[in-house]
Amino acid sequence: MIDTATLWLVIIGLGAGSFLLRFTFLGFVGDRPLPDWLLRHLRYTAVAILPALVAPLVVFSGENGSTDPTRIAAAIVTLAVGIWTKNVFAAIGAGALTLIVLVYGIG
């Protein structure tokens, strides 16, 4: 178990790090125009973050960190529907429906 002082030290450290990271863009660069090449790269930040958050949950979701075929199937359906429709909500809905059908056998 972690003691209270260590927990608060970690919370304060993460908060300070998060503040400094955001302040770098908002405080130092916020009133200056950014170069076009940087703006072009920043557009893809959200597109890169979501798969980075979801991929470990899909790949290592089974027993003891093993791969779960139902989650892999749902991820493949989500990706396919997203590419086909270019609609985030349709992709999420199709992936969720696939997962529900494969886990609970509805249908």
N, CA and C atoms as an extended XYZ file, in Angstrom:
321
Properties=species:S:1:pos:R:3:atomname:S:1:resname:S:1:resid:I:1 pbc="F F F"
N         0.837       -1.176        0.000 N   MET     1
C         0.000        0.000        0.000 CA  MET     1
C         0.880        1.237        0.000 C   MET     1
N         0.426        2.268       -0.656 N   ILE     2
C         1.195        3.505       -0.759 CA  ILE     2
C         0.775        4.449        0.377 C   ILE     2
N         1.755        5.122        0.966 N   ASP     3
C         1.400        6.005        2.084 CA  ASP     3
C         0.860        7.336        1.554 C   ASP     3
N         0.203        8.088        2.423 N   THR     4
C        -0.500        9.314        2.042 CA  THR     4
C         0.449       10.378        1.511 C   THR     4
N         1.618       10.543        2.124 N   ALA     5
C         2.567       11.568        1.682 CA  ALA     5
C         3.051       11.292        0.258 C   ALA     5
N         3.321       10.046       -0.059 N   THR     6
C         3.764        9.690       -1.406 CA  THR     6
C         2.657        9.921       -2.419 C   THR     6
N         1.441        9.572       -2.046 N   LEU     7
C         0.300        9.793       -2.931 CA  LEU     7
C         0.144       11.270       -3.254 C   LEU     7
N         0.192       12.133       -2.249 N   TRP     8
C         0.053       13.566       -2.479 CA  TRP     8
C         1.228       14.122       -3.267 C   TRP     8
N         2.408       13.604       -3.041 N   LEU     9
C         3.574       14.036       -3.811 CA  LEU     9
C         3.405       13.690       -5.287 C   LEU     9
N         2.894       12.515       -5.571 N   VAL    10
C         2.653       12.112       -6.954 CA  VAL    10
C         1.562       12.975       -7.578 C   VAL    10
N         0.476       13.225       -6.851 N   ILE    11
C        -0.616       14.050       -7.373 CA  ILE    11
C        -0.129       15.458       -7.670 C   ILE    11
N         0.612       16.056       -6.750 N   ILE    12
C         1.123       17.418       -6.952 CA  ILE    12
C         2.128       17.443       -8.101 C   ILE    12
N         2.985       16.441       -8.188 N   GLY    13
C         3.956       16.374       -9.279 CA  GLY    13
C         3.300       16.245      -10.642 C   GLY    13
N         2.286       15.374      -10.739 N   LEU    14
C         1.565       15.223      -12.006 CA  LEU    14
C         0.798       16.496      -12.365 C   LEU    14
N         0.216       17.145      -11.365 N   GLY    15
C        -0.482       18.402      -11.619 CA  GLY    15
C         0.463       19.486      -12.107 C   GLY    15
N         1.628       19.599      -11.474 N   ALA    16
C         2.620       20.603      -11.895 CA  ALA    16
C         3.129       20.299      -13.301 C   ALA    16
N         3.392       19.035      -13.585 N   GLY    17
C         3.851       18.671      -14.924 CA  GLY    17
C         2.805       18.955      -15.978 C   GLY    17
N         1.548       18.656      -15.675 N   SER    18
C         0.464       18.931      -16.609 CA  SER    18
C         0.311       20.434      -16.835 C   SER    18
N         0.401       21.219      -15.753 N   PHE    19
C         0.310       22.674      -15.881 CA  PHE    19
C         1.443       23.217      -16.735 C   PHE    19
N         2.669       22.771      -16.487 N   LEU    20
C         3.813       23.286      -17.241 CA  LEU    20
C         3.727       22.906      -18.718 C   LEU    20
N         3.245       21.722      -19.007 N   LEU    21
C         3.097       21.313      -20.399 CA  LEU    21
C         2.080       22.186      -21.124 C   LEU    21
N         0.961       22.462      -20.473 N   ARG    22
C        -0.055       23.319      -21.092 CA  ARG    22
C         0.406       24.775      -21.149 C   ARG    22
N         1.095       25.225      -20.120 N   PHE    23
C         1.555       26.612      -20.080 CA  PHE    23
C         2.574       26.884      -21.185 C   PHE    23
N         3.309       25.873      -21.582 N   THR    24
C         4.265       26.042      -22.674 CA  THR    24
C         3.569       26.542      -23.925 C   THR    24
N         2.422       25.946      -24.249 N   PHE    25
C         1.697       26.370      -25.443 CA  PHE    25
C         0.848       27.615      -25.194 C   PHE    25
N         0.138       27.658      -24.075 N   LEU    26
C        -0.784       28.767      -23.836 CA  LEU    26
C        -0.079       30.032      -23.354 C   LEU    26
N         0.897       29.894      -22.478 N   GLY    27
C         1.554       31.059      -21.902 CA  GLY    27
C         2.649       31.633      -22.761 C   GLY    27
N         3.524       30.779      -23.257 N   PHE    28
C         4.661       31.267      -24.020 CA  PHE    28
C         4.340       31.482      -25.493 C   PHE    28
N         3.526       30.611      -26.077 N   VAL    29
C         3.275       30.644      -27.510 CA  VAL    29
C         1.862       31.122      -27.841 C   VAL    29
N         1.001       31.279      -26.855 N   GLY    30
C        -0.414       31.553      -27.080 CA  GLY    30
C        -0.726       32.774      -27.909 C   GLY    30
N         0.085       33.835      -27.820 N   ASP    31
C        -0.230       35.062      -28.547 CA  ASP    31
C         0.582       35.212      -29.825 C   ASP    31
N         1.347       34.212      -30.187 N   ARG    32
C         2.167       34.265      -31.399 CA  ARG    32
C         1.599       33.326      -32.456 C   ARG    32
N         1.733       33.704      -33.709 N   PRO    33
C         1.285       32.782      -34.766 CA  PRO    33
C         2.238       31.595      -34.878 C   PRO    33
N         1.665       30.425      -35.037 N   LEU    34
C         2.460       29.205      -35.174 CA  LEU    34
C         2.759       28.958      -36.653 C   LEU    34
N         3.896       28.365      -36.952 N   PRO    35
C         4.205       28.073      -38.358 CA  PRO    35
C         3.216       27.071      -38.947 C   PRO    35
N         3.046       27.155      -40.254 N   ASP    36
C         2.085       26.280      -40.939 CA  ASP    36
C         2.410       24.801      -40.763 C   ASP    36
N         3.706       24.437      -40.782 N   TRP    37
C         4.069       23.032      -40.653 CA  TRP    37
C         3.680       22.488      -39.284 C   TRP    37
N         3.780       23.327      -38.229 N   LEU    38
C         3.393       22.888      -36.891 CA  LEU    38
C         1.880       22.760      -36.772 C   LEU    38
N         1.150       23.700      -37.329 N   LEU    39
C        -0.317       23.615      -37.312 CA  LEU    39
C        -0.801       22.374      -38.057 C   LEU    39
N        -0.141       22.038      -39.159 N   ARG    40
C        -0.521       20.847      -39.925 CA  ARG    40
C        -0.317       19.581      -39.080 C   ARG    40
N         0.787       19.532      -38.322 N   HIS    41
C         1.041       18.366      -37.476 CA  HIS    41
C         0.110       18.315      -36.265 C   HIS    41
N        -0.227       19.455      -35.710 N   LEU    42
C        -1.117       19.490      -34.539 CA  LEU    42
C        -2.531       19.035      -34.879 C   LEU    42
N        -2.917       19.133      -36.138 N   ARG    43
C        -4.238       18.676      -36.544 CA  ARG    43
C        -4.428       17.187      -36.328 C   ARG    43
N        -3.340       16.432      -36.356 N   TYR    44
C        -3.424       14.977      -36.241 CA  TYR    44
C        -3.237       14.481      -34.813 C   TYR    44
N        -3.143       15.369      -33.860 N   THR    45
C        -2.906       14.962      -32.476 CA  THR    45
C        -4.051       14.099      -31.939 C   THR    45
N        -5.270       14.557      -32.085 N   ALA    46
C        -6.425       13.800      -31.572 CA  ALA    46
C        -6.564       12.453      -32.272 C   ALA    46
N        -6.272       12.431      -33.560 N   VAL    47
C        -6.370       11.182      -34.320 CA  VAL    47
C        -5.329       10.176      -33.836 C   VAL    47
N        -4.205       10.651      -33.352 N   ALA    48
C        -3.157        9.746      -32.873 CA  ALA    48
C        -3.372        9.326      -31.425 C   ALA    48
N        -3.984       10.182      -30.620 N   ILE    49
C        -4.145        9.897      -29.193 CA  ILE    49
C        -5.176        8.790      -28.952 C   ILE    49
N        -6.302        8.843      -29.628 N   LEU    50
C        -7.360        7.859      -29.381 CA  LEU    50
C        -6.907        6.422      -29.640 C   LEU    50
N        -6.287        6.126      -30.779 N   PRO    51
C        -5.798        4.745      -30.951 CA  PRO    51
C        -4.732        4.355      -29.928 C   PRO    51
N        -3.912        5.308      -29.523 N   ALA    52
C        -2.879        4.995      -28.527 CA  ALA    52
C        -3.500        4.646      -27.182 C   ALA    52
N        -4.636        5.229      -26.856 N   LEU    53
C        -5.324        4.902      -25.610 CA  LEU    53
C        -6.091        3.587      -25.707 C   LEU    53
N        -6.659        3.313      -26.869 N   VAL    54
C        -7.534        2.158      -27.031 CA  VAL    54
C        -6.765        0.875      -27.336 C   VAL    54
N        -5.676        0.963      -28.073 N   ALA    55
C        -4.953       -0.239      -28.532 CA  ALA    55
C        -4.541       -1.174      -27.401 C   ALA    55
N        -3.947       -0.697      -26.303 N   PRO    56
C        -3.598       -1.638      -25.233 CA  PRO    56
C        -4.822       -2.322      -24.620 C   PRO    56
N        -5.947       -1.606      -24.550 N   LEU    57
C        -7.160       -2.203      -24.001 CA  LEU    57
C        -7.716       -3.291      -24.920 C   LEU    57
N        -7.495       -3.149      -26.204 N   VAL    58
C        -7.975       -4.158      -27.158 CA  VAL    58
C        -7.045       -5.359      -27.173 C   VAL    58
N        -5.756       -5.105      -27.231 N   VAL    59
C        -4.790       -6.190      -27.404 CA  VAL    59
C        -4.589       -7.003      -26.130 C   VAL    59
N        -4.543       -6.339      -24.976 N   PHE    60
C        -4.240       -7.024      -23.715 CA  PHE    60
C        -5.443       -7.097      -22.786 C   PHE    60
N        -6.614       -7.404      -23.318 N   SER    61
C        -7.833       -7.347      -22.518 CA  SER    61
C        -8.279       -8.687      -21.960 C   SER    61
N        -7.645       -9.770      -22.365 N   GLY    62
C        -8.080      -11.095      -21.925 CA  GLY    62
C        -7.526      -11.455      -20.558 C   GLY    62
N        -7.631      -12.736      -20.229 N   GLU    63
C        -7.126      -13.241      -18.962 CA  GLU    63
C        -5.613      -13.089      -18.899 C   GLU    63
N        -5.117      -12.523      -17.814 N   ASN    64
C        -3.681      -12.344      -17.587 CA  ASN    64
C        -2.976      -11.618      -18.733 C   ASN    64
N        -3.654      -10.658      -19.335 N   GLY    65
C        -3.049       -9.861      -20.389 CA  GLY    65
C        -3.005      -10.515      -21.747 C   GLY    65
N        -3.774      -11.582      -21.933 N   SER    66
C        -3.795      -12.245      -23.235 CA  SER    66
C        -4.739      -11.511      -24.186 C   SER    66
N        -4.699      -11.890      -25.428 N   THR    67
C        -5.536      -11.262      -26.448 CA  THR    67
C        -6.927      -11.887      -26.431 C   THR    67
N        -7.955      -11.039      -26.479 N   ASP    68
C        -9.341      -11.491      -26.493 CA  ASP    68
C        -9.876      -11.358      -27.920 C   ASP    68
N       -10.214      -12.457      -28.571 N   PRO    69
C       -10.673      -12.394      -29.963 CA  PRO    69
C       -11.931      -11.556      -30.166 C   PRO    69
N       -12.823      -11.517      -29.180 N   THR    70
C       -14.038      -10.716      -29.351 CA  THR    70
C       -13.710       -9.228      -29.425 C   THR    70
N       -12.769       -8.774      -28.640 N   ARG    71
C       -12.388       -7.353      -28.681 CA  ARG    71
C       -11.619       -7.029      -29.949 C   ARG    71
N       -10.820       -7.967      -30.425 N   ILE    72
C       -10.123       -7.753      -31.698 CA  ILE    72
C       -11.142       -7.643      -32.830 C   ILE    72
N       -12.151       -8.504      -32.824 N   ALA    73
C       -13.196       -8.454      -33.849 CA  ALA    73
C       -13.955       -7.130      -33.788 C   ALA    73
N       -14.290       -6.691      -32.581 N   ALA    74
C       -15.003       -5.418      -32.434 CA  ALA    74
C       -14.138       -4.249      -32.916 C   ALA    74
N       -12.838       -4.308      -32.650 N   ALA    75
C       -11.942       -3.245      -33.110 CA  ALA    75
C       -11.845       -3.235      -34.631 C   ALA    75
N       -11.801       -4.412      -35.240 N   ILE    76
C       -11.733       -4.494      -36.702 CA  ILE    76
C       -13.013       -3.948      -37.327 C   ILE    76
N       -14.169       -4.306      -36.754 N   VAL    77
C       -15.443       -3.781      -37.259 CA  VAL    77
C       -15.493       -2.265      -37.090 C   VAL    77
N       -15.039       -1.758      -35.945 N   THR    78
C       -15.026       -0.319      -35.700 CA  THR    78
C       -14.161        0.391      -36.733 C   THR    78
N       -12.986       -0.138      -36.980 N   LEU    79
C       -12.081        0.455      -37.959 CA  LEU    79
C       -12.683        0.423      -39.360 C   LEU    79
N       -13.252       -0.708      -39.734 N   ALA    80
C       -13.838       -0.843      -41.073 CA  ALA    80
C       -15.007        0.118      -41.276 C   ALA    80
N       -15.894        0.193      -40.289 N   VAL    81
C       -17.046        1.101      -40.407 CA  VAL    81
C       -16.578        2.552      -40.407 C   VAL    81
N       -15.561        2.869      -39.602 N   GLY    82
C       -15.039        4.227      -39.582 CA  GLY    82
C       -14.435        4.633      -40.913 C   GLY    82
N       -13.696        3.727      -41.528 N   ILE    83
C       -13.108        4.028      -42.839 CA  ILE    83
C       -14.188        4.123      -43.908 C   ILE    83
N       -15.167        3.239      -43.826 N   TRP    84
C       -16.218        3.202      -44.842 CA  TRP    84
C       -17.143        4.405      -44.757 C   TRP    84
N       -17.603        4.755      -43.549 N   THR    85
C       -18.593        5.828      -43.409 CA  THR    85
C       -17.988        7.186      -43.106 C   THR    85
N       -16.754        7.229      -42.619 N   LYS    86
C       -16.112        8.478      -42.175 CA  LYS    86
C       -16.930        9.150      -41.074 C   LYS    86
N       -17.600        8.339      -40.265 N   ASN    87
C       -18.464        8.835      -39.200 CA  ASN    87
C       -18.038        8.184      -37.883 C   ASN    87
N       -17.585        9.005      -36.937 N   VAL    88
C       -17.098        8.491      -35.661 CA  VAL    88
C       -18.199        7.770      -34.898 C   VAL    88
N       -19.376        8.350      -34.858 N   PHE    89
C       -20.477        7.763      -34.093 CA  PHE    89
C       -20.935        6.430      -34.683 C   PHE    89
N       -20.955        6.330      -36.003 N   ALA    90
C       -21.317        5.060      -36.639 CA  ALA    90
C       -20.272        3.994      -36.317 C   ALA    90
N       -19.012        4.379      -36.338 N   ALA    91
C       -17.939        3.425      -36.034 CA  ALA    91
C       -18.023        2.945      -34.590 C   ALA    91
N       -18.212        3.873      -33.664 N   ILE    92
C       -18.315        3.496      -32.251 CA  ILE    92
C       -19.539        2.611      -32.020 C   ILE    92
N       -20.660        2.971      -32.619 N   GLY    93
C       -21.876        2.180      -32.470 CA  GLY    93
C       -21.732        0.782      -33.040 C   GLY    93
N       -21.104        0.672      -34.215 N   ALA    94
C       -20.908       -0.644      -34.825 CA  ALA    94
C       -19.964       -1.497      -33.980 C   ALA    94
N       -18.910       -0.884      -33.451 N   GLY    95
C       -17.987       -1.630      -32.593 CA  GLY    95
C       -18.643       -2.088      -31.308 C   GLY    95
N       -19.431       -1.206      -30.702 N   ALA    96
C       -20.130       -1.571      -29.467 CA  ALA    96
C       -21.150       -2.674      -29.722 C   ALA    96
N       -21.886       -2.560      -30.811 N   LEU    97
C       -22.873       -3.583      -31.157 CA  LEU    97
C       -22.191       -4.931      -31.419 C   LEU    97
N       -21.070       -4.902      -32.116 N   THR    98
C       -20.319       -6.135      -32.360 CA  THR    98
C       -19.864       -6.769      -31.057 C   THR    98
N       -19.344       -5.954      -30.155 N   LEU    99
C       -18.884       -6.474      -28.867 CA  LEU    99
C       -20.034       -7.068      -28.066 C   LEU    99
N       -21.161       -6.389      -28.052 N   ILE   100
C       -22.342       -6.881      -27.311 CA  ILE   100
C       -22.818       -8.217      -27.893 C   ILE   100
N       -22.899       -8.278      -29.233 N   VAL   101
C       -23.367       -9.505      -29.874 CA  VAL   101
C       -22.406      -10.658      -29.610 C   VAL   101
N       -21.103      -10.405      -29.684 N   LEU   102
C       -20.138      -11.482      -29.486 CA  LEU   102
C       -20.025      -11.915      -28.024 C   LEU   102
N       -20.170      -10.986      -27.101 N   VAL   103
C       -20.046      -11.334      -25.680 CA  VAL   103
C       -21.319      -11.992      -25.167 C   VAL   103
N       -22.481      -11.416      -25.490 N   TYR   104
C       -23.738      -11.913      -24.932 CA  TYR   104
C       -24.520      -12.812      -25.880 C   TYR   104
N       -24.079      -12.938      -27.101 N   GLY   105
C       -24.744      -13.826      -28.053 CA  GLY   105
C       -26.129      -13.387      -28.435 C   GLY   105
N       -26.374      -12.081      -28.431 N   ILE   106
C       -27.690      -11.555      -28.800 CA  ILE   106
C       -27.806      -11.590      -30.318 C   ILE   106
N       -28.943      -12.053      -30.809 N   GLY   107
C       -29.156      -11.995      -32.241 CA  GLY   107
C       -29.383      -13.267      -32.889 C   GLY   107
